[in-house]
């Protein structure tokens, strides 16, 4: 396997399961290190493609906000059908300023084109969310994803002390405006996510305020991915098959295809739409819905000729909130599917005990039950 070299050579050098990004960059500077591309190889059964396109609904939220009762019912029916199946839909007229999206996308492009020594000054430390990393090589040693990442977290309970340091270190004199754009983007996404929570509640026959109120005081993670071109895209993946452990994911993808969803046993691509945002359900919401709605199984593929950027918003509950479904989703016909747990328990499991995949929630439930006092 011969991956594209030059500026992407760094991604081939990240092999230690306990190596942070700074260690990885130091290894890059070693001219005598042999390449070990097997670390980026994924099994064929996880990297087959159907060359089919997903037929997900496009939801016009303008109809939900200002439409008739019939339009509102139509919106909830479309979302219910998607969430009973593959768990993904796209939204238009979503209320997030398209100029703001473009501005943040420009900042993200700027970051991924900064000198490597500048990026490394904000490398992610073990156990932290803030920062930049190569291919998750600080956590894993095999089946590394073909991408670079930087992440930010925004909390509703106050200012994050890491925030100013991150933006000032990464962006220099322009950091105040850039930080404000990221904050405004995070707030706009939070507002949109709470609207979607209202619709999800209605579609499940739950009071529309139920899930909105549950997440009102939650946190948000912004994650930005750069998927470089790859000379052997059939051998690797930008992101492996998994379901997000979080509650809700809102994605802006540029016009380069890459996102795929597992539907009816086939990996199907999600067409990028310039005016739309992609919404998918995660494991935490599936638990809150008592398994009526499934989390969305997805992955990202890479290609030979073009890099791709995605901007991902994850909605999280407050760490100590108990994840359990409302009473009307539990019955003698549909018993509890998952135990009560806190987001902090689930997050700890995915950060310290388990690499997320298509069965994270199911395996967490078994692990969590086995670790309860008897």
C-alpha positions as CSV (number, residue, x, y, z in Angstrom):
1,X,0.0,0.0,0.0
2,X,1.5,3.3,-1.0
3,X,-0.2,6.4,0.5
4,X,0.4,9.9,-0.7
5,X,3.6,11.3,0.8
6,X,4.9,14.8,1.3
7,X,2.8,16.8,3.7
8,X,0.7,13.7,4.6
9,X,3.7,11.6,5.6
10,X,3.1,12.5,9.3
11,X,0.0,10.4,9.3
12,X,2.0,7.3,8.6
13,X,4.1,7.6,11.7
14,X,1.6,7.3,14.5
15,X,1.8,3.8,15.9
16,X,2.1,3.8,19.7
17,X,-1.1,3.2,21.6
18,X,0.1,5.6,24.4
19,X,1.6,8.3,22.2
20,X,0.4,11.9,22.4
21,X,0.5,14.2,19.4
22,X,3.8,15.8,20.5
23,X,5.5,12.4,20.7
24,X,4.1,11.7,17.2
25,X,5.5,14.9,15.8
26,X,8.9,14.2,17.3
27,X,8.9,10.8,15.6
28,X,8.0,12.5,12.3
29,X,11.3,14.4,12.6
30,X,13.3,11.2,12.7
31,X,14.4,10.6,9.1
32,X,15.5,7.0,9.8
33,X,12.1,5.8,10.9
34,X,10.7,3.1,8.6
35,X,7.1,3.5,7.4
36,X,4.6,1.1,8.9
37,X,1.5,1.6,6.8
38,X,-0.2,-1.5,8.3
39,X,-1.3,0.7,11.2
40,X,-3.7,2.4,8.8
41,X,-5.1,-0.7,7.2
42,X,-8.7,-1.7,7.8
43,X,-10.2,-5.2,7.2
44,X,-12.0,-5.6,3.9
45,X,-15.2,-6.4,5.6
46,X,-15.2,-3.0,7.2
47,X,-14.2,-1.2,4.0
48,X,-16.5,-2.5,1.3
49,X,-18.8,0.0,-0.5
50,X,-22.1,-0.5,-2.3
51,X,-21.7,2.7,-4.5
52,X,-25.3,3.5,-3.5
53,X,-26.7,6.7,-2.2
54,X,-28.8,6.9,1.0
55,X,-32.4,8.0,0.5
56,X,-32.6,10.1,3.7
57,X,-35.4,12.7,4.2
58,X,-34.7,16.4,3.7
59,X,-36.5,18.2,6.5
60,X,-37.6,21.8,6.0
61,X,-37.6,23.3,9.5
62,X,-39.4,26.4,8.3
63,X,-42.5,24.4,8.1
64,X,-42.1,23.1,11.6
65,X,-41.5,26.6,13.1
66,X,-44.2,28.5,11.2
67,X,-46.3,25.9,9.4
68,X,-49.7,24.4,9.9
69,X,-50.5,21.5,12.2
70,X,-50.5,19.3,9.1
71,X,-47.0,20.5,8.2
72,X,-45.7,19.9,11.7
73,X,-47.2,16.4,11.7
74,X,-45.6,15.7,8.3
75,X,-42.2,16.8,9.7
76,X,-42.5,14.5,12.7
77,X,-43.6,11.6,10.6
78,X,-40.6,12.0,8.2
79,X,-38.2,12.1,11.2
80,X,-39.9,9.1,12.9
81,X,-39.5,7.0,9.7
82,X,-35.8,7.9,9.4
83,X,-35.1,7.3,13.1
84,X,-36.8,3.9,13.1
85,X,-34.5,3.0,10.2
86,X,-31.0,4.3,9.8
87,X,-31.2,7.2,12.2
88,X,-30.1,10.1,9.9
89,X,-31.8,13.0,8.1
90,X,-30.8,16.4,6.7
91,X,-32.3,19.7,7.6
92,X,-32.7,22.9,5.6
93,X,-33.9,26.3,6.7
94,X,-32.3,25.4,10.0
95,X,-31.7,28.9,11.3
96,X,-27.9,28.6,11.4
97,X,-26.5,31.6,9.5
98,X,-24.8,30.3,6.3
99,X,-22.2,33.1,6.5
100,X,-21.3,32.0,10.0
101,X,-20.9,28.4,8.8
102,X,-18.7,29.6,6.0
103,X,-16.6,31.8,8.4
104,X,-16.0,28.9,10.8
105,X,-15.2,26.6,7.8
106,X,-12.6,29.2,6.7
107,X,-11.1,29.2,10.2
108,X,-10.9,25.4,10.2
109,X,-9.2,25.4,6.8
110,X,-6.7,28.0,8.2
111,X,-6.0,25.8,11.2
112,X,-5.3,22.7,9.1
113,X,-2.9,24.8,7.0
114,X,-1.0,26.3,9.9
115,X,2.7,25.3,10.3
116,X,3.0,22.0,12.1
117,X,4.9,23.6,14.9
118,X,2.0,25.9,15.6
119,X,-0.5,23.0,15.5
120,X,1.6,21.0,17.9
121,X,1.5,23.8,20.5
122,X,-2.1,22.9,21.0
123,X,-1.8,19.1,20.7
124,X,-4.4,17.3,22.8
125,X,-3.2,16.0,26.1
126,X,-4.2,12.5,27.4
127,X,-7.6,12.6,29.0
128,X,-8.4,16.0,27.5
129,X,-10.9,17.0,24.8
130,X,-9.4,20.4,23.7
131,X,-6.7,20.2,21.1
132,X,-5.2,18.8,18.0
133,X,-4.3,15.2,17.2
134,X,-3.1,12.9,14.4
135,X,-5.3,9.9,13.7
136,X,-6.2,9.3,17.4
137,X,-2.7,7.8,17.7
138,X,-2.5,9.0,21.3
139,X,-5.2,6.3,22.0
140,X,-4.9,3.5,19.4
141,X,-2.2,1.6,17.7
142,X,-4.1,-0.3,14.9
143,X,-6.8,0.6,12.4
144,X,-5.8,4.3,12.7
145,X,-8.2,6.7,10.9
146,X,-6.8,8.6,8.0
147,X,-7.4,12.1,9.4
148,X,-6.3,15.0,11.5
149,X,-8.6,16.3,14.2
150,X,-9.0,19.3,16.5
151,X,-11.7,19.5,19.2
152,X,-13.3,22.1,21.4
153,X,-15.8,21.8,24.2
154,X,-18.4,24.4,25.3
155,X,-20.1,24.1,28.6
156,X,-23.3,25.8,29.7
157,X,-22.1,26.2,33.3
158,X,-19.5,28.8,32.6
159,X,-16.2,29.7,30.9
160,X,-13.7,26.9,30.1
161,X,-10.2,28.0,31.3
162,X,-8.7,26.1,28.3
163,X,-10.7,28.0,25.8
164,X,-8.7,31.3,25.6
165,X,-5.4,29.5,25.8
166,X,-6.3,27.2,22.9
167,X,-7.6,30.0,20.5
168,X,-4.8,32.4,21.4
169,X,-2.1,29.8,20.9
170,X,-3.6,28.5,17.7
171,X,-4.6,31.7,15.9
172,X,-2.5,34.5,17.4
173,X,-3.6,38.1,17.1
174,X,-6.9,37.2,15.3
175,X,-7.9,34.8,18.1
176,X,-10.6,36.9,19.6
177,X,-12.7,37.2,16.5
178,X,-12.1,33.5,15.7
179,X,-13.1,32.4,19.2
180,X,-16.3,34.5,18.9
181,X,-17.2,32.8,15.6
182,X,-16.7,29.4,17.2
183,X,-18.7,30.4,20.2
184,X,-21.6,31.8,18.1
185,X,-21.5,28.6,15.9
186,X,-21.7,26.4,19.0
187,X,-24.6,28.5,20.4
188,X,-26.4,28.3,17.1
189,X,-25.9,24.5,16.9
190,X,-27.2,24.2,20.5
191,X,-30.3,26.1,19.7
192,X,-30.9,23.9,16.6
193,X,-30.3,20.7,18.6
194,X,-32.9,21.7,21.2
195,X,-35.4,22.3,18.4
196,X,-34.6,18.9,17.0
197,X,-35.1,17.4,20.5
198,X,-38.6,18.9,20.5
199,X,-39.4,17.2,17.2
200,X,-37.9,13.9,18.4
201,X,-40.1,14.0,21.5
202,X,-43.2,14.7,19.5
203,X,-42.3,11.9,17.1
204,X,-42.1,9.5,20.0
205,X,-45.3,10.6,21.6
206,X,-43.4,12.3,24.4
207,X,-44.1,15.8,25.6
208,X,-42.1,18.0,23.3
209,X,-40.4,19.8,26.2
210,X,-39.1,16.5,27.7
211,X,-35.9,16.0,25.8
212,X,-35.4,19.7,25.2
213,X,-35.4,20.4,29.0
214,X,-33.2,17.3,29.6
215,X,-30.4,18.8,27.4
216,X,-30.8,22.5,28.2
217,X,-27.9,22.5,30.7
218,X,-25.8,20.0,28.7
219,X,-22.4,20.6,27.1
220,X,-21.4,20.5,23.5
221,X,-18.3,19.3,21.6
222,X,-17.2,20.7,18.3
223,X,-14.9,18.4,16.4
224,X,-13.2,19.3,13.1
225,X,-11.8,16.6,10.8
226,X,-9.5,16.9,7.9
227,X,-9.3,13.8,5.7
228,X,-6.2,14.1,3.4
229,X,-6.2,12.5,-0.1
230,X,-5.0,8.9,0.0
231,X,-3.4,6.9,-2.9
232,X,-4.9,3.6,-1.6
233,X,-8.4,4.6,-0.4
234,X,-9.6,1.0,-0.5
235,X,-7.1,0.0,2.2
236,X,-8.0,2.6,4.9
237,X,-10.8,4.6,6.3
238,X,-11.1,8.2,7.5
239,X,-13.3,7.1,10.4
240,X,-14.2,3.5,11.1
241,X,-17.7,2.0,11.4
242,X,-19.3,3.2,14.6
243,X,-22.3,4.8,16.3
244,X,-21.7,8.1,18.2
245,X,-21.9,7.6,22.0
246,X,-23.3,11.1,22.3
247,X,-27.0,12.0,22.0
248,X,-27.2,14.0,18.8
249,X,-24.8,14.8,16.0
250,X,-25.1,17.7,13.6
251,X,-22.7,17.7,10.7
252,X,-21.6,20.3,8.2
253,X,-19.7,18.6,5.4
254,X,-18.0,20.3,2.5
255,X,-18.9,19.3,-1.0
256,X,-16.5,16.3,-1.1
257,X,-18.3,13.0,-0.5
258,X,-17.1,10.8,2.4
259,X,-19.9,10.1,4.9
260,X,-21.5,6.7,4.6
261,X,-24.4,5.1,6.5
262,X,-25.1,1.4,7.0
263,X,-28.6,0.8,5.7
264,X,-30.1,-2.6,4.9
265,X,-26.7,-4.2,5.3
266,X,-25.1,-1.8,2.7
267,X,-22.8,1.2,3.1
268,X,-24.5,4.1,1.3
269,X,-23.1,7.6,0.8
270,X,-24.8,10.8,2.1
271,X,-24.8,13.4,-0.6
272,X,-23.4,16.8,0.6
273,X,-25.9,19.6,0.2
274,X,-24.6,23.2,0.5
275,X,-27.7,24.5,2.3
276,X,-28.2,21.5,4.6
277,X,-27.0,20.1,7.9
278,X,-26.8,16.4,8.5
279,X,-28.4,15.2,11.7
280,X,-27.9,11.7,13.2
281,X,-28.8,10.0,16.5
282,X,-26.3,8.7,18.9
283,X,-26.3,6.0,21.6
284,X,-27.3,8.2,24.4
285,X,-30.5,9.2,22.7
286,X,-31.2,5.6,21.8
287,X,-31.0,4.8,25.5
288,X,-33.3,7.8,26.3
289,X,-35.8,6.4,23.7
290,X,-35.6,2.9,25.3
291,X,-34.2,1.6,22.0
292,X,-37.3,2.6,19.9
293,X,-34.9,4.8,17.9
294,X,-31.5,3.3,17.0
295,X,-28.3,5.3,16.8
296,X,-27.0,5.8,13.3
297,X,-24.2,3.4,12.1
298,X,-21.8,5.4,10.0
299,X,-18.2,5.8,8.8
300,X,-16.1,8.1,6.6
301,X,-14.2,7.0,3.5
302,X,-11.3,8.8,1.8
303,X,-10.4,9.4,-1.8
304,X,-7.3,9.7,-4.0
305,X,-7.6,13.2,-5.3
306,X,-9.3,15.5,-2.8
307,X,-9.1,16.3,0.9
308,X,-12.3,16.7,2.8
309,X,-13.3,18.7,5.9
310,X,-16.2,18.0,8.2
311,X,-17.4,20.1,11.1
312,X,-19.2,18.0,13.7
313,X,-21.3,19.2,16.6
314,X,-22.1,16.7,19.4
315,X,-24.8,17.3,22.0
316,X,-24.1,15.9,25.5
317,X,-26.2,15.8,28.6
318,X,-24.9,17.2,31.9
319,X,-22.4,14.7,33.3
320,X,-24.4,13.7,36.3
321,X,-27.8,13.4,34.7
322,X,-29.3,9.9,34.7
323,X,-30.0,8.5,31.3
324,X,-33.3,6.8,31.4
325,X,-36.4,6.8,29.1
326,X,-39.7,8.5,30.0
327,X,-42.3,6.2,31.5
328,X,-44.5,6.1,28.4
329,X,-41.8,4.4,26.4
330,X,-41.6,1.5,28.8
331,X,-44.4,-1.2,29.0
332,X,-45.0,-4.9,29.5
333,X,-44.6,-5.2,25.7
334,X,-41.4,-3.1,25.6
335,X,-39.3,-3.6,28.7
336,X,-36.3,-1.6,29.7
337,X,-33.6,-2.1,27.1
338,X,-30.7,-0.5,29.0
339,X,-29.9,0.2,32.6
340,X,-30.0,3.7,34.2
341,X,-26.6,5.3,33.9
342,X,-24.9,8.7,33.9
343,X,-23.2,10.3,30.9
344,X,-20.0,10.4,32.9
345,X,-20.1,6.6,33.2
346,X,-20.6,6.1,29.5
347,X,-17.9,8.7,28.6
348,X,-15.5,7.1,31.0
349,X,-16.2,3.7,29.3
350,X,-15.5,5.0,25.8
351,X,-12.4,7.0,26.8
352,X,-10.7,4.4,29.0
353,X,-12.1,0.9,28.4
354,X,-13.5,0.6,24.9
355,X,-13.0,1.9,21.3
356,X,-16.4,3.0,19.9
357,X,-17.8,0.7,17.2
358,X,-21.3,-0.4,16.1
359,X,-22.1,-2.1,19.4
360,X,-20.8,0.4,22.0
361,X,-24.0,0.9,23.9
362,X,-24.8,-2.8,24.1
363,X,-21.3,-3.6,25.4
364,X,-21.3,-0.7,27.8
365,X,-24.6,-2.0,29.2
366,X,-23.1,-5.4,29.9
367,X,-19.9,-3.8,31.4
368,X,-21.9,-1.4,33.5
369,X,-24.2,-4.0,35.0
370,X,-21.3,-6.3,35.7
371,X,-19.5,-3.5,37.7
372,X,-22.5,-2.7,39.9
373,X,-22.2,-3.7,43.6
374,X,-24.2,-6.8,44.4
